């Protein structure tokens, strides 16, 4: 179902919020100015499956400024900001999304984007790209992927030799995962928890499941607010790193008995299971900041519950058969994008600069194999330099002598 604007007041509100985000996205703005002149996407159709937020709106406007016809659907049923969707529709972007859409509507909206025969697909979670492959849709020249979960899926498709076009793993660019995943996820997840619950973070036992870049960022922010942070991991190197960073590390079975807040950021299924839920204290809060709502075993939670009620928006109280209460945030979906507004525009400036330049790279580069690529380091570094310039920061450059020294193996004392 295409977003149809009936409420111009809502669209006007969206415009103001998009304008505010744009003021915090100087790198993407510079790219848009170049795109306006060069029109690298002239005549190109781009299909996008992303969170429909103010930051995404600015990416859509950038692609359109480059000459593209742009079509957008949501990568999560609860993350769409309806005022933003309304504003985009008025600006000529094909938007197929609304907040709270059902699973059936979610995939129907994705199908609407694909009906427009995109040549480039920009994805967040790989649902759009996997649908292209499942339905054997032709004409796609390449795709980009925004998040860790999607990159994992697409690399598996590469290993299975089923990828039908090249993919740029935008998530794996240094200017994406080192900043968006760490600082964006950390701050926005805390924001979502607070909006959904208004709890005091300071003094609580805050359990972070997974110590990838998202987990690192969340642990850092929770610690900064005074929490006692507990990390659970399956990777021995990451577990060791978490301990060296000053956090308590233990299995989820042990953390379940002492935790006050539990947030999963692993990208895997059933990280919090029935045996963990049974051990939780009365009043434990459980949420997720991984891409899909599979990290918490919601079926097990339902089986263990004798009743449930919505005690606050996006905060569902489950009274367990043992009499304890467990609170599930945002239906187990991305708490930072459902209860809050997602990552700040300042960090999405880097992520969406990556997306815009990755799409341009796909169109301009011939003979790419049907595999998952990283964005070239030169483009990554260009984005970092633009961001530094926008912040008024200058850095040193290597001298000719230093370059010569580093390029020779005949070095030493």
C-alpha positions in Angstrom: 0.0 0.0 0.0 1.5 3.3 -1.1 1.6 6.1 1.5 -1.1 8.6 0.6 -1.0 12.0 2.1 -4.3 13.2 3.5 -2.9 15.0 6.5 -0.7 17.9 5.2 -0.2 19.0 8.8 1.6 15.7 9.5 3.7 16.0 6.4 4.6 19.5 7.5 5.8 18.2 10.8 7.8 15.6 9.0 9.4 18.3 6.9 10.6 20.2 9.9 12.1 17.1 11.5 13.8 16.2 8.3 15.2 19.7 8.0 16.6 19.4 11.6 18.3 16.1 10.8 19.8 17.6 7.6 21.4 20.3 9.6 23.3 17.6 11.5 24.4 15.7 8.3 27.0 17.9 6.6 28.8 15.0 4.7 25.6 13.8 3.1 24.7 17.4 2.2 28.1 17.8 0.4 27.5 14.6 -1.5 24.0 15.8 -2.5 25.4 19.0 -3.8 27.7 17.0 -6.1 25.0 14.6 -7.1 22.8 17.6 -8.2 25.5 18.7 -10.6 26.7 15.3 -11.9 23.5 13.3 -11.9 25.2 9.9 -11.4 21.8 8.1 -11.1 20.1 9.7 -14.0 17.4 7.3 -15.2 18.2 4.7 -12.5 15.6 3.1 -10.3 16.6 2.5 -6.7 14.6 0.3 -4.3 15.2 0.8 -0.6 14.3 -1.2 2.5 15.3 1.0 5.4 13.9 2.4 8.7 11.7 5.3 7.6 13.2 8.0 9.7 14.3 11.6 9.3 17.9 10.5 8.5 16.7 8.0 5.9 14.6 10.8 4.3 17.8 12.8 3.7 19.4 9.8 2.0 16.3 9.5 -0.2 16.5 13.2 -1.2 20.3 12.7 -1.9 19.6 9.8 -4.3 16.8 11.7 -6.0 19.0 14.7 -6.4 21.4 12.4 -8.2 18.7 11.7 -10.8 17.3 8.4 -9.4 13.7 7.3 -9.1 13.5 6.2 -5.5 11.1 3.7 -3.8 11.2 3.0 -0.1 9.7 0.4 2.2 10.3 -0.2 5.9 12.9 -2.6 7.3 10.9 -3.0 10.5 7.1 -2.9 11.1 7.4 -0.5 14.1 10.2 1.8 13.1 8.4 3.9 10.5 7.8 7.6 11.4 4.5 8.3 9.7 5.1 12.1 9.5 8.3 11.4 7.7 6.6 9.0 5.3 4.0 11.6 4.6 6.6 14.3 3.9 8.5 11.9 1.5 5.4 11.1 -0.4 4.8 14.8 -1.1 8.3 15.1 -2.4 7.8 12.4 -5.0 9.4 9.5 -3.2 7.4 6.2 -3.6 6.8 5.2 0.1 5.2 1.9 1.0 5.2 1.8 4.8 3.3 2.7 7.9 4.0 2.3 11.5 2.5 -0.9 13.1 2.0 -2.7 9.8 1.3 -6.5 10.0 3.7 -9.1 8.8 1.5 -9.6 5.7 1.6 -5.8 5.0 5.3 -5.7 5.6 6.0 -8.1 2.7 3.2 -6.7 0.6 4.9 -3.3 0.8 8.2 -4.8 -0.1 6.6 -6.3 -3.2 5.4 -2.9 -4.2 8.9 -1.6 -4.2 10.0 -4.5 -6.4 7.2 -3.9 -8.8 9.1 -0.8 -9.8 11.9 -3.0 -11.1 14.9 -1.4 -9.2 18.3 -1.6 -10.7 20.0 -0.9 -7.3 18.7 -2.2 -4.0 19.6 -0.6 -0.7 18.8 -2.9 2.2 18.9 -3.1 6.0 18.6 -6.7 7.1 18.7 -8.3 3.7 15.0 -9.0 3.5 14.6 -7.0 0.2 17.6 -8.7 -1.4 16.6 -12.2 -0.3 13.1 -11.5 -1.7 14.6 -10.5 -5.0 16.4 -13.9 -5.1 13.4 -15.9 -3.9 11.1 -14.4 -6.5 13.8 -14.5 -9.2 13.3 -10.8 -10.0 15.5 -9.7 -12.9 17.3 -6.5 -13.7 19.0 -5.8 -10.4 22.6 -4.7 -11.0 23.8 -4.6 -7.4 22.9 -4.0 -3.8 24.1 -2.5 -0.6 23.6 -3.7 3.0 23.3 -1.5 6.1 23.5 -3.8 9.1 25.5 -6.7 10.6 22.6 -9.1 10.4 22.1 -8.5 6.7 25.8 -8.9 5.9 25.9 -12.2 7.7 22.9 -13.5 5.6 24.4 -12.2 2.4 27.8 -13.8 3.1 26.1 -17.1 3.6 24.3 -16.6 0.3 27.8 -16.0 -1.3 29.1 -19.2 0.4 26.1 -21.1 -1.0 26.9 -19.7 -4.4 23.4 -18.2 -4.9 24.1 -14.5 -5.0 23.0 -13.2 -8.4 24.6 -9.7 -8.3 27.4 -7.9 -6.3 26.8 -6.6 -2.8 28.6 -3.8 -1.0 28.7 -4.5 2.7 28.2 -0.9 3.9 28.0 -2.1 7.5 31.6 -3.3 7.3 33.0 0.1 6.3 35.0 1.5 9.1 33.1 4.8 9.1 29.9 2.8 9.5 30.4 0.1 12.1 33.0 1.9 14.3 30.6 4.9 14.8 27.0 4.0 13.9 27.0 0.5 15.6 29.0 1.7 18.6 27.9 5.3 19.4 24.6 5.3 17.6 23.3 2.0 19.0 24.6 2.7 22.5 22.9 6.1 22.8 19.7 5.3 21.0 19.1 2.0 22.9 19.4 3.8 26.3 17.1 6.5 24.9 14.5 3.8 23.9 14.7 2.1 27.3 14.2 5.3 29.2 11.2 6.4 27.0 9.6 3.1 27.4 10.1 2.7 31.2 11.5 5.9 32.8 13.7 3.7 35.0 16.9 4.8 36.7 19.9 3.2 35.0 22.3 4.2 37.7 22.9 1.4 40.2 21.1 -1.4 38.2 22.6 -4.6 36.9 22.5 -4.1 33.2 23.0 -7.2 31.1 24.3 -6.8 27.5 24.0 -10.0 25.4 26.7 -9.8 22.8 30.0 -7.8 22.7 30.2 -6.8 19.0 30.4 -3.2 18.1 26.7 -2.6 19.1 27.3 -4.4 22.4 30.5 -2.4 23.1 28.6 0.9 22.5 25.7 -0.1 24.7 27.9 -1.3 27.6 29.9 1.9 27.4 26.8 4.1 27.6 25.2 2.0 30.4 28.4 2.1 32.4 28.6 5.9 31.8 25.1 6.2 33.4 26.2 4.4 36.5 25.1 0.8 35.8 26.9 -2.3 36.8 27.3 -3.9 33.4 27.3 -7.6 32.9 28.3 -9.0 29.4 27.3 -12.4 28.1 29.2 -13.9 25.1 29.9 -17.1 23.2 33.0 -15.8 21.5 36.1 -16.2 23.9 38.0 -13.3 22.4 35.1 -10.9 22.7 34.4 -12.2 26.2 38.1 -11.6 27.1 37.9 -8.1 25.6 34.7 -7.3 27.7 36.5 -8.3 30.9 39.6 -6.3 30.0 37.3 -3.3 29.4 36.1 -3.6 33.0 32.9 -5.5 32.7 31.7 -8.6 34.6 31.4 -11.6 32.2 29.2 -14.6 32.8 26.9 -17.0 31.1 23.3 -15.9 30.6 22.0 -18.6 33.0 24.0 -16.8 35.8 23.2 -13.3 34.6 19.5 -14.1 34.5 19.4 -14.4 38.3 20.9 -11.0 39.0 20.1 -8.8 36.1 17.6 -5.9 36.2 17.8 -4.9 32.5 18.6 -7.3 29.7 19.3 -6.1 26.2 20.3 -8.5 23.3 22.5 -7.3 20.5 23.8 -10.5 18.9 21.9 -11.0 15.6 21.2 -14.6 16.6 18.0 -16.5 17.7 16.8 -17.3 21.2 19.6 -15.7 23.1 17.2 -15.3 26.1 15.2 -18.5 26.4 12.7 -20.0 28.8 15.3 -21.4 31.2 16.7 -17.8 31.6 13.2 -16.2 32.0 12.3 -18.6 34.8 15.4 -17.4 36.8 14.7 -13.6 36.4 14.0 -11.4 39.3 10.6 -9.8 39.8 10.5 -6.7 37.7 13.2 -7.6 35.2 13.1 -5.6 31.9 13.9 -7.5 28.7 14.5 -5.8 25.3 16.4 -6.2 22.0 18.5 -4.0 19.8 19.4 -6.6 17.2 17.8 -6.3 13.8 15.1 -9.0 14.0 12.7 -9.9 16.8 14.2 -13.4 17.3 16.7 -12.9 20.0 14.2 -13.2 22.8 12.1 -16.4 22.8 8.7 -14.7 22.9 6.9 -18.1 22.6 8.6 -19.4 25.7 7.8 -16.2 27.5 4.1 -16.6 26.6 4.1 -20.2 27.8 5.6 -19.2 31.1 3.1 -16.4 31.6 -0.3 -16.7 33.3 -1.4 -13.2 32.3 -0.1 -10.1 30.5 -1.0 -6.4 30.2 0.3 -3.3 28.5 1.4 -1.3 31.5 3.0 1.5 29.4 3.2 2.0 25.7 5.7 -0.5 24.3 6.1 -2.1 27.7 4.2 -5.4 28.2 4.0 -6.8 31.7 4.1 -10.7 31.8 3.1 -12.2 35.1 4.8 -15.6 35.2 3.4 -18.7 36.7 5.9 -18.4 39.6 4.4 -15.0 40.4 7.3 -12.8 39.2 6.8 -10.1 36.6 8.9 -9.7 33.5 8.5 -6.7 31.2 9.0 -7.1 27.5 9.9 -3.9 25.6 8.8 -3.1 22.1 7.5 -6.6 21.4 11.1 -7.7 21.3 11.8 -5.5 18.2 14.5 -2.9 18.0 13.9 -0.8 21.1 16.0 2.1 19.9 13.9 2.5 16.8 10.5 1.6 18.2 10.5 3.3 21.6 12.9 6.1 20.4 13.9 7.7 17.1 17.0 5.6 16.3 20.5 6.8 15.8 21.3 10.5 16.0 21.6 12.3 12.6 25.3 13.1 13.3 26.3 9.5 13.2 23.8 8.5 10.4 25.6 11.2 8.3 28.5 8.7 8.1 26.3 5.6 7.5 24.2 7.2 4.7 27.3 8.8 3.1 28.5 5.2 2.8 25.2 4.2 1.3 25.1 7.0 -1.3 28.7 6.4 -2.4 28.3 2.7 -2.4 25.3 2.9 -4.8 27.3 5.3 -7.0 30.3 2.8 -7.0 28.1 -0.1 -8.0 26.8 1.9 -11.1 30.2 3.1 -12.1 32.2 -0.1 -11.6 32.0 -2.9 -14.2 32.9 -6.6 -14.0 32.2 -7.0 -10.3 31.7 -10.6 -9.3 28.5 -11.9 -7.6 30.1 -11.7 -4.1 30.0 -9.4 -1.0 32.5 -6.6 -1.2 33.7 -3.9 1.2 33.5 -0.3 0.1 37.0 0.7 -1.1 39.2 2.1 1.6 39.7 5.3 -0.4 36.0 6.0 -0.2 35.9 5.2 3.5 38.8 7.6 4.2 37.2 10.3 2.0 34.0 10.1 4.2 36.1 10.4 7.4 38.0 13.4 6.0 34.8 15.1 5.1 33.4 14.5 8.5 36.5 15.8 10.2 36.4 18.9 8.0 32.8 19.5 9.0 33.8 19.4 12.6 36.7 21.9 12.1 39.3 19.3 12.8 42.6 19.1 10.9 45.1 16.2 11.0 48.6 15.6 9.8 49.7 14.0 6.5 52.6 11.7 5.9 55.7 13.4 4.5 57.4 12.0 1.4 60.1 10.7 3.6 57.6 8.9 5.8 55.8 7.4 2.9 59.1 6.1 1.5 60.0 4.6 4.8 56.7 2.8 5.3 56.8 1.4 1.7 60.2 -0.2 2.1 61.1 -3.5 3.7 64.6 -2.3 4.3 63.7 -0.5 7.5 64.9 -0.8 11.1 67.6 0.6 13.2 
